[in-house]
Amino acid sequence: MGYLAGQPVLWPALPDWSQGVNETLSWLTDVMQSSGTAMQQTRALLNAPRRSYSMQTLDVGDARRIVDAIAFGIGTRGFLLPIYPDVQWLTAPLDAGIDAIACSTTGFDFVVGGKVALWLDEQHWELAEVNAMDASGLTLAAPTANAWPVGTRLYPLRAARLQDMPVATQSSAAVSSLAVNLLVDEPCDWPAAWPSAATYRGVPVLEWRGDESDGPTAQYTRQGSSVDVDTATVYYFDLPNLPWRVQTQNFVLHGRARHSAFRSLLYALAGRAGQLWVPSWQDDLRLTGEVAANATVLPVAPCYYSLFGAQQTNRRDIRIELYDGTIFYRRITGSAQLVNGETLQFDSALGRDVTPDQVRQINWLSMCQLAGDSVQLTHVTDAEGVATCSLQWQAVQNSV
């Protein structure tokens, strides 16, 4: 048990969970965009994202000495990194000579042919290789060499290396804290999937309402440019002549099922390569009168849509949510300004009578992609608990 010459090095320093563990997924997307129409073509350049971790460790006594020795000696060489958010604890003793481990595997980063660690402390651990797995546990390629008690930690492992040399904060002669940035050195596949079956015009719709306690932001950007020769009036031009909404959405993920589904969403988006409809999550329109089941006119409070919206891209599609959970997606085909409000014509009837007191919210829908190729997840606890993530959506031109 523990470190021996010639064997793979296991990263020895547990994270200081009071600081959380940050995981970054980075894709690479080739984006080709027309300056005249803003239509774009995207091409994903990575089959799987680059995956990295940053965290603080808190090392005391023998643990500090072991971590210091490995930080001194490992340099740019590879090692095995425990995937800390995917920790499990043995609920029954595991005897020596056993080639199977009963554990959960759904939503965990186990992979056939990959390694796992049975970990008791910095000097007592064992590596094993996964030969097969199902929902009830792992089958190992070779029997365990040691017996392990209840409470032993089980970690999936990934090949990794240091992105830069770590910095130690030495609190005392026996205690130090290490700031480490770790790059996973192997492809990490995950099933890509949209978070719900909701689609509109053949494109997935994001139906996850974010956490609004931190005040999400929104901004309208343009592809405008200017020409300034200093001796004349500045000339401005905006060939698409359209605004592009950029909005943040914060997520608090509770439980492994939510963590897994959110990771599947990120893999489906693949950075800036994927697109979906994203609601504004704001009260964009207020219904002022009843809409009959066969009607295609929406009476709304004054919003100057006819003057400034007028069926432009990403300002012609709406999401109507009722308090009973019913959701309608519709396209606005025309509008008229009235003295005390406006009427919006939409493409098909709702199929039921809807009154203002039944409507929870009416949002604009924008076709969006991620604004960047990198996403950071902050693991507050292991994945049975809480993680947070902030996404920034960039509205794009669409022809659907």
matplotlib code that plots the C-alpha trace (Angstrom):
import matplotlib.pyplot as plt

x = [0.0, 1.2, 4.0, 6.5, 9.2, 8.2, 4.4, 2.1, 2.0, -1.3, -1.9, -1.8, -3.4, -7.2, -8.9, -9.9, -13.6, -14.2, -12.7, -14.5, -13.1, -13.3, -13.6, -13.2, -14.4, -12.9, -14.0, -12.6, -14.9, -14.2, -16.8, -17.2, -19.7, -20.9, -20.3, -23.3, -26.0, -24.5, -25.3, -22.6, -21.2, -19.6, -17.3, -16.2, -12.5, -12.4, -14.2, -14.1, -13.3, -10.1, -10.7, -8.9, -9.2, -8.1, -8.2, -6.6, -5.2, -4.7, -1.8, -0.8, 2.1, 2.9, 0.5, 2.4, 5.7, 4.3, 2.8, 6.0, 8.0, 5.8, 5.5, 9.3, 9.8, 7.0, 7.6, 5.8, 5.5, 2.0, 0.2, -3.2, -5.8, -8.7, -11.9, -12.9, -16.5, -17.1, -16.0, -17.9, -17.3, -17.3, -20.4, -19.1, -15.5, -13.7, -11.5, -8.1, -8.3, -11.7, -12.2, -15.5, -16.6, -20.2, -20.8, -22.9, -21.7, -24.5, -23.3, -19.8, -16.6, -15.7, -14.6, -13.8, -10.0, -9.5, -8.1, -9.7, -8.2, -9.2, -8.0, -7.7, -5.1, -2.0, 0.0, -2.6, -4.2, -4.4, -4.8, -7.1, -8.1, -11.8, -12.5, -16.3, -19.1, -22.8, -25.2, -24.4, -20.6, -17.2, -15.4, -11.7, -9.0, -7.1, -8.0, -7.3, -4.0, -5.2, -8.3, -10.2, -12.5, -15.9, -15.3, -12.5, -12.9, -13.4, -12.3, -12.4, -8.9, -7.8, -4.3, -3.3, -0.4, 0.4, -0.5, 2.0, 4.2, 2.0, 2.4, 2.4, 1.2, 3.1, 0.8, 3.2, 6.2, 3.7, 0.9, 0.7, -1.9, -1.2, -2.8, -2.8, -4.0, -4.3, -4.9, -6.6, -4.3, -6.8, -10.1, -13.1, -16.3, -19.7, -23.2, -24.4, -28.1, -30.5, -32.1, -35.7, -37.7, -39.0, -38.4, -39.6, -39.2, -37.0, -34.5, -34.2, -35.6, -33.9, -36.5, -34.2, -34.9, -31.7, -31.0, -31.7, -30.5, -27.2, -28.8, -28.3, -27.3, -28.4, -27.0, -27.7, -24.6, -24.2, -21.7, -21.4, -18.0, -16.9, -14.5, -12.8, -10.2, -10.0, -10.7, -14.4, -17.5, -17.2, -19.0, -20.8, -22.1, -23.9, -24.5, -26.8, -28.6, -29.7, -29.1, -27.7, -28.8, -26.1, -27.5, -26.1, -27.8, -26.7, -27.3, -27.3, -27.1, -28.4, -27.8, -26.0, -28.9, -28.9, -25.1, -25.2, -27.9, -26.2, -22.9, -24.8, -26.2, -22.6, -21.5, -24.4, -23.5, -19.8, -18.8, -20.0, -20.8, -24.4, -27.5, -30.8, -33.7, -33.2, -36.0, -35.2, -36.9, -38.3, -41.9, -41.5, -45.2, -48.2, -51.5, -54.4, -57.3, -58.7, -57.3, -60.0, -59.0, -59.3, -57.9, -54.5, -54.3, -52.6, -53.7, -50.8, -49.8, -47.8, -44.3, -43.6, -43.1, -44.7, -42.2, -39.0, -39.5, -41.5, -40.8, -37.1, -34.8, -34.8, -37.8, -40.5, -40.7, -42.4, -42.8, -46.1, -46.1, -49.2, -49.4, -50.6, -47.3, -48.6, -46.2, -46.8, -44.3, -45.5, -44.1, -45.4, -46.4, -47.7, -48.5, -50.5, -50.1, -53.3, -54.0, -53.7, -51.7, -50.8, -52.0, -49.7, -50.7, -49.2, -49.0, -51.4, -54.1, -53.4, -56.2, -57.7, -59.0, -56.4, -57.0, -54.5, -54.7, -53.7, -50.4, -47.3, -44.9, -44.4, -40.8, -39.0, -37.1, -33.7, -31.6, -28.4, -25.0, -22.6, -20.6, -17.3, -15.8, -15.0, -17.3, -16.4, -18.2, -17.6, -18.1, -19.1, -19.3, -19.1, -21.6, -24.2, -24.5, -24.1, -22.3, -22.7, -22.2, -22.7, -23.4, -23.4, -25.7, -25.0, -28.0, -27.3, -28.9, -31.2, -33.2, -35.7]
y = [0.0, 3.5, 4.7, 2.3, 2.7, 2.1, 2.3, 5.1, 8.1, 8.9, 12.6, 12.6, 15.9, 16.0, 19.2, 21.7, 21.5, 24.8, 26.4, 24.2, 22.3, 24.1, 22.0, 23.6, 22.0, 23.6, 22.9, 24.5, 25.8, 27.3, 30.0, 31.5, 34.4, 36.7, 40.4, 41.2, 39.0, 37.6, 34.0, 31.7, 28.2, 26.4, 23.5, 21.6, 21.0, 18.7, 15.4, 15.8, 18.8, 19.5, 19.1, 20.8, 21.2, 24.0, 23.6, 24.3, 21.6, 21.7, 19.4, 18.7, 16.6, 13.5, 14.6, 17.9, 16.1, 13.6, 16.4, 18.4, 15.5, 14.8, 18.5, 18.6, 15.5, 15.2, 18.2, 17.8, 14.1, 12.5, 11.0, 9.7, 12.2, 11.1, 12.7, 14.1, 15.0, 11.3, 9.9, 7.0, 5.3, 1.5, 0.5, -3.1, -4.4, -5.5, -8.5, -9.1, -11.2, -9.8, -8.8, -7.0, -3.8, -3.1, 0.6, 3.1, 3.7, 5.8, 9.4, 8.5, 9.0, 5.3, 3.9, 0.4, 0.1, 3.0, 3.0, 3.4, 4.0, 2.5, 5.3, 5.3, 8.0, 9.4, 6.3, 3.6, 3.2, 0.7, 1.1, -1.2, -1.5, -1.6, -4.7, -4.3, -2.4, -2.3, -0.3, -2.5, -2.1, -2.7, -5.9, -5.5, -6.8, -8.4, -9.2, -6.7, -7.0, -5.7, -5.8, -2.5, -1.4, 0.3, 4.0, 3.5, 6.0, 4.8, 7.2, 7.0, 8.1, 10.0, 10.6, 14.2, 16.5, 19.9, 22.9, 25.0, 24.6, 24.8, 27.6, 26.6, 28.9, 27.8, 28.4, 26.9, 24.5, 21.5, 23.0, 24.2, 24.9, 24.2, 26.0, 23.5, 23.6, 20.1, 19.2, 15.8, 14.2, 11.9, 12.3, 12.3, 11.2, 11.8, 11.2, 14.4, 15.1, 18.0, 18.6, 18.0, 16.8, 20.3, 21.5, 24.5, 24.5, 21.5, 23.0, 22.1, 24.6, 25.3, 24.7, 25.0, 28.2, 29.4, 30.7, 34.4, 35.2, 36.7, 39.0, 37.6, 40.2, 40.9, 43.2, 43.9, 43.9, 44.7, 43.9, 47.6, 49.3, 52.8, 54.7, 57.7, 59.6, 62.4, 65.2, 64.4, 63.1, 59.6, 57.1, 54.2, 51.2, 48.0, 45.7, 43.1, 46.0, 43.7, 43.5, 40.3, 39.5, 38.3, 37.0, 35.2, 32.3, 30.9, 27.3, 25.6, 21.9, 19.6, 15.8, 13.5, 13.2, 17.0, 17.1, 14.4, 16.0, 19.4, 17.8, 16.1, 19.6, 21.0, 18.1, 18.6, 22.3, 21.4, 25.0, 27.4, 24.5, 23.8, 26.0, 26.0, 28.3, 30.2, 32.2, 35.6, 34.5, 38.1, 39.4, 40.6, 40.7, 41.2, 39.7, 42.2, 40.3, 36.8, 34.7, 32.3, 28.8, 29.5, 33.0, 34.1, 37.5, 38.4, 41.6, 43.0, 46.0, 48.8, 47.6, 49.4, 46.1, 47.5, 50.3, 48.7, 44.9, 44.3, 40.6, 40.9, 37.9, 36.8, 39.2, 37.2, 34.0, 33.8, 31.3, 31.5, 29.7, 29.1, 28.5, 25.0, 24.2, 24.4, 26.0, 27.3, 28.3, 30.7, 32.9, 36.5, 37.2, 40.8, 43.5, 46.7, 49.7, 50.7, 53.7, 51.7, 48.7, 46.5, 43.4, 40.7, 38.2, 34.7, 31.7, 29.2, 29.1, 27.9, 25.4, 26.5, 29.6, 31.6, 34.5, 36.9, 35.4, 32.0, 33.3, 33.1, 34.6, 35.4, 35.4, 36.3, 33.3, 33.7, 31.2, 31.0, 29.4, 29.6, 32.9, 31.0, 27.6, 27.1, 26.4, 26.3, 24.1, 24.9, 21.7, 23.0, 19.4, 16.0, 15.4, 14.0, 17.5, 20.9, 22.5, 25.9, 27.1, 30.3, 30.2, 33.1, 32.8, 34.6, 35.1, 34.3, 34.7, 31.9, 30.9, 28.5]
z = [0.0, -0.7, -3.0, -4.5, -7.0, -10.6, -10.1, -11.4, -9.1, -7.5, -6.8, -3.0, -1.8, -1.1, -1.9, 0.8, 0.2, 2.0, -1.2, -3.6, -6.7, -10.0, -13.2, -16.6, -19.9, -23.0, -26.5, -29.7, -32.4, -35.8, -36.4, -39.9, -39.9, -42.7, -42.0, -44.1, -42.8, -39.6, -40.7, -39.5, -39.9, -37.0, -36.9, -33.7, -33.8, -30.7, -30.3, -26.5, -24.4, -22.6, -18.9, -16.1, -12.4, -10.0, -6.2, -2.9, -0.7, 3.0, 4.1, 7.7, 9.1, 7.0, 4.3, 3.9, 3.6, 1.0, -1.1, -0.9, -2.1, -5.1, -6.0, -5.9, -8.0, -10.4, -12.7, -16.0, -15.7, -15.7, -12.7, -11.8, -10.5, -8.4, -9.7, -6.3, -7.0, -7.8, -4.4, -2.8, 0.5, 0.9, 2.9, 3.6, 4.1, 1.0, 1.4, -0.2, -3.4, -4.5, -8.2, -7.8, -6.0, -5.3, -5.9, -7.9, -11.5, -13.1, -13.4, -12.2, -14.3, -14.4, -17.7, -18.8, -19.1, -16.7, -13.2, -9.8, -6.4, -3.0, -0.7, 3.1, 3.6, 2.0, 2.7, 2.4, -1.0, -3.9, -7.6, -9.7, -13.3, -14.4, -16.6, -16.8, -15.1, -14.7, -12.6, -9.5, -9.5, -11.0, -12.1, -11.8, -14.1, -11.2, -7.6, -4.8, -3.0, 0.3, 2.5, 2.9, 5.8, 5.7, 4.9, 2.4, -0.4, -4.0, -6.7, -10.5, -11.8, -14.9, -16.3, -15.6, -15.2, -13.6, -15.8, -13.9, -10.8, -7.7, -5.1, -1.4, 1.4, 4.5, 7.4, 9.9, 9.9, 9.7, 7.7, 4.1, 1.5, -2.2, -5.1, -8.0, -11.6, -13.1, -16.8, -17.5, -20.1, -21.8, -23.7, -21.4, -23.2, -21.8, -23.4, -25.1, -24.6, -24.5, -21.1, -22.2, -25.1, -25.8, -29.4, -31.4, -35.2, -35.0, -32.6, -28.8, -26.3, -22.9, -20.3, -17.3, -15.4, -13.8, -10.3, -10.2, -6.7, -8.1, -10.6, -14.2, -16.8, -20.3, -23.0, -26.7, -28.9, -32.5, -35.3, -36.0, -36.9, -37.4, -39.7, -38.2, -40.3, -37.7, -40.1, -40.8, -39.1, -37.8, -40.1, -38.5, -40.3, -39.2, -42.1, -40.4, -38.6, -35.9, -32.1, -30.6, -27.0, -24.6, -21.3, -18.3, -16.6, -13.3, -12.3, -8.9, -9.4, -6.7, -6.8, -9.2, -11.7, -12.2, -12.4, -15.0, -17.1, -17.0, -18.2, -21.0, -22.0, -22.1, -24.3, -26.6, -27.0, -27.5, -26.8, -29.5, -32.0, -30.8, -30.8, -29.0, -28.2, -24.9, -23.2, -21.8, -18.5, -18.2, -18.3, -21.9, -22.8, -20.5, -21.7, -21.3, -22.6, -23.2, -26.1, -27.4, -28.3, -32.1, -32.0, -33.4, -31.9, -28.6, -26.9, -24.8, -22.8, -24.5, -25.3, -28.6, -30.4, -33.7, -33.6, -32.5, -32.7, -35.9, -36.4, -36.4, -35.9, -32.2, -31.5, -33.4, -31.3, -27.9, -25.1, -23.2, -19.8, -17.8, -14.1, -14.7, -16.4, -20.0, -22.4, -25.9, -28.5, -31.3, -34.0, -34.4, -37.9, -37.6, -35.1, -34.7, -32.3, -30.5, -28.3, -25.0, -26.1, -29.0, -30.8, -32.0, -34.6, -34.3, -36.6, -35.0, -32.4, -28.9, -28.9, -25.6, -24.0, -22.1, -19.7, -18.3, -14.8, -16.1, -17.6, -15.5, -18.0, -21.7, -22.9, -26.0, -27.5, -29.0, -30.9, -28.9, -28.6, -25.8, -25.9, -25.4, -25.7, -22.0, -19.1, -15.4, -12.9, -9.2, -7.1, -3.7, -2.5, -4.2, -7.0, -4.6, -3.3, -4.9, -7.9, -9.5, -13.0, -14.9, -18.7, -21.0, -24.0, -27.3, -29.7, -33.3, -36.7, -37.7, -40.7, -39.1]

ax = plt.figure().add_subplot(projection="3d")
ax.plot(x, y, z, "-o")
ax.set_aspect("equal")
plt.show()
